[in-house]
Amino acid sequence: MSLIRWPIGRLILLLNFVFSPSSPKRAQGEQEKVDAQTQNLSLYQLPSCPFCVKVRRTMKREGLNIELRNINQKNNFREELINEGGKRTVPCLRIDKADGEVQWLYESSDVVAHLQQLVKVA
């Protein structure tokens, strides 16, 4: 299985690099409003996961600055995702709410819809 995943993953990364969407041009004040909307978000992801690429492309297309947490690196992001989020599925958007509650979004389409809604509000 990994013999198939590795080349396909590299192909996905190459295509994403070649056909990368452009970020919107915003005034500094406008971008600061958008950044304020996304400062409490972090995306748990894998670099060559096609669903993660979909979310990252939306982030770039919408000009969103969200912390990326690669669960493959030697860090505690994988354990954090499993222990706090409940499962090891990516992409996963962690939303830290003002009341201290944490919400986890697991489906790439749900994450994309949430991010697009944030841009509309800002």
C-alpha positions as CSV (number, residue, x, y, z in Angstrom):
1,M,0.0,0.0,0.0
2,S,2.8,2.4,0.8
3,L,4.3,1.7,-2.6
4,I,1.3,3.3,-4.1
5,R,0.7,6.0,-1.6
6,W,4.2,7.5,-1.8
7,P,4.3,8.3,-5.5
8,I,0.6,9.4,-5.5
9,G,1.3,11.7,-2.6
10,R,4.3,13.2,-4.4
11,L,2.2,13.7,-7.5
12,I,-0.5,15.5,-5.5
13,L,2.2,17.8,-3.9
14,L,3.7,18.5,-7.3
15,L,0.3,19.3,-8.9
16,N,-0.6,21.5,-5.9
17,F,2.6,23.4,-6.3
18,V,2.2,23.9,-10.1
19,F,-1.5,24.8,-9.9
20,S,-1.4,26.7,-6.6
21,P,-4.3,29.1,-6.2
22,S,-3.5,32.8,-5.7
23,S,-4.3,34.6,-2.4
24,P,-6.6,37.6,-2.5
25,K,-5.2,41.1,-2.2
26,R,-6.7,42.7,0.9
27,A,-6.0,46.0,2.6
28,Q,-4.0,45.6,5.8
29,G,-6.9,46.4,8.1
30,E,-9.1,43.9,6.2
31,Q,-6.5,41.2,6.5
32,E,-6.2,41.9,10.2
33,K,-9.9,41.3,10.6
34,V,-9.6,38.0,8.8
35,D,-6.6,37.0,10.9
36,A,-8.5,37.8,14.1
37,Q,-11.2,35.4,13.0
38,T,-8.7,32.6,12.4
39,Q,-6.3,33.1,15.4
40,N,-8.1,30.4,17.4
41,L,-7.9,27.8,14.6
42,S,-5.3,25.1,13.9
43,L,-5.4,22.4,11.2
44,Y,-4.1,18.9,12.0
45,Q,-2.9,17.5,8.6
46,L,-0.6,15.4,6.6
47,P,1.3,17.1,3.7
48,S,0.4,14.7,0.9
49,C,-3.2,13.8,2.0
50,P,-5.5,14.8,-0.8
51,F,-8.2,16.0,1.6
52,C,-5.7,18.1,3.5
53,V,-4.5,19.6,0.2
54,K,-8.1,20.6,-0.5
55,V,-8.3,22.4,2.8
56,R,-4.9,24.1,2.4
57,R,-5.9,25.2,-1.1
58,T,-9.0,26.8,0.3
59,M,-6.9,28.5,3.0
60,K,-4.6,30.0,0.4
61,R,-7.5,30.9,-2.0
62,E,-9.2,32.8,0.9
63,G,-6.0,34.3,2.3
64,L,-6.3,32.6,5.7
65,N,-3.4,32.3,8.2
66,I,-4.0,29.2,10.2
67,E,-1.5,27.1,12.1
68,L,-0.7,23.8,10.4
69,R,0.0,20.9,12.7
70,N,1.7,18.0,10.8
71,I,0.8,14.8,12.7
72,N,3.7,12.9,11.0
73,Q,6.5,14.9,12.5
74,K,8.1,14.0,15.8
75,N,5.9,16.1,18.1
76,N,2.8,15.6,20.2
77,F,0.3,16.7,17.6
78,R,-0.8,13.1,16.8
79,E,-1.4,12.2,20.4
80,E,-3.2,15.6,21.0
81,L,-5.5,14.8,18.0
82,I,-6.3,11.3,19.3
83,N,-6.6,12.2,23.0
84,E,-8.5,15.4,22.7
85,G,-10.2,15.1,19.3
86,G,-11.1,11.4,19.7
87,K,-9.7,10.0,16.5
88,R,-6.6,10.1,14.2
89,T,-8.4,11.4,11.1
90,V,-7.1,14.3,9.0
91,P,-7.8,17.0,8.0
92,C,-9.1,18.1,11.4
93,L,-9.8,21.7,12.3
94,R,-9.4,22.6,16.0
95,I,-11.6,25.5,17.0
96,D,-10.7,27.0,20.4
97,K,-13.9,28.9,21.4
98,A,-13.9,32.0,23.7
99,D,-15.6,30.1,26.5
100,G,-12.7,27.6,26.6
101,E,-14.6,24.8,24.8
102,V,-12.9,23.1,21.9
103,Q,-14.7,22.0,18.7
104,W,-13.2,19.5,16.3
105,L,-14.2,19.4,12.6
106,Y,-13.1,16.3,10.7
107,E,-14.6,16.3,7.2
108,S,-12.7,18.3,4.6
109,S,-16.0,19.6,3.1
110,D,-17.2,20.8,6.6
111,V,-13.8,22.4,7.2
112,V,-13.9,24.2,3.9
113,A,-17.5,25.4,4.5
114,H,-16.5,26.7,8.0
115,L,-13.5,28.6,6.6
116,Q,-15.5,30.1,3.8
117,Q,-18.2,31.2,6.3
118,L,-15.5,32.9,8.4
119,V,-14.3,34.9,5.5
120,K,-17.9,36.1,4.8
121,V,-18.3,37.2,8.4
122,A,-15.0,39.1,8.5
